[in-house]
Amino acid sequence: MPQFILEDFNLENAERRLCLEALERAGNIVGAAKLLGITRHAMKRRIIKLRLDWTRGAVPPRGSASGPTGVS
């Protein structure tokens, strides 16, 4: 199970980090909601509430800062 080290006790920042991590790992809202143990509707509300910049596939997989071919 992954662990997070929080810089402070700011609940909104912690929720933002968890939501973004779940979206990144799952790749979609339904999968992220399942990872977090919430409904798809609750996940969408959190995306809006936290003003997360998420559309389908918006967060690139880890380690792929350049394009799909690795060429910038």
C-alpha positions in Angstrom: 0.0 0.0 0.0 1.5 3.4 -1.0 2.3 5.9 1.8 2.1 9.7 1.6 4.2 12.0 3.7 2.3 15.2 4.3 4.1 18.6 4.6 1.4 19.9 6.9 -2.0 19.0 8.3 -4.0 20.8 5.6 -6.9 18.5 4.8 -7.6 20.1 1.4 -4.0 19.6 0.2 -4.1 16.0 1.4 -7.4 15.3 -0.4 -6.0 17.0 -3.6 -2.9 14.8 -3.5 -4.9 11.6 -3.0 -7.4 12.4 -5.7 -4.6 13.3 -8.2 -2.7 10.1 -7.3 -5.8 8.0 -7.8 -6.6 9.6 -11.1 -3.0 9.1 -12.3 -2.9 5.5 -11.3 -6.4 4.6 -12.6 -6.4 6.8 -15.6 -10.1 7.5 -15.3 -12.7 8.8 -12.9 -14.4 5.4 -12.3 -11.2 3.7 -11.5 -10.0 6.5 -9.3 -13.2 6.4 -7.4 -12.9 2.7 -6.8 -9.3 3.2 -5.5 -10.6 5.8 -3.0 -13.7 3.8 -2.0 -16.1 6.5 -3.2 -18.7 6.7 -6.0 -18.0 8.1 -9.4 -20.3 11.0 -8.6 -18.4 11.8 -5.4 -15.1 11.7 -7.3 -16.5 14.2 -9.9 -17.7 16.5 -7.1 -14.1 16.4 -5.6 -12.6 17.2 -9.0 -14.8 20.3 -9.2 -14.4 21.3 -5.5 -10.6 21.0 -5.6 -10.5 22.6 -9.1 -8.4 19.7 -10.4 -7.4 20.0 -14.0 -8.7 16.6 -15.1 -10.2 15.5 -18.4 -9.9 12.0 -19.7 -6.2 11.2 -20.0 -5.1 14.7 -18.8 -2.5 13.4 -16.3 0.3 11.7 -18.2 1.7 8.5 -16.8 4.7 8.8 -14.5 8.0 9.2 -16.2 6.7 10.4 -19.6 7.4 14.1 -19.5 8.2 14.2 -23.2 6.1 12.7 -25.9 5.1 9.0 -26.4 8.4 8.4 -28.4 10.6 10.0 -25.8 11.7 12.7 -28.2 11.1 16.4 -27.4 
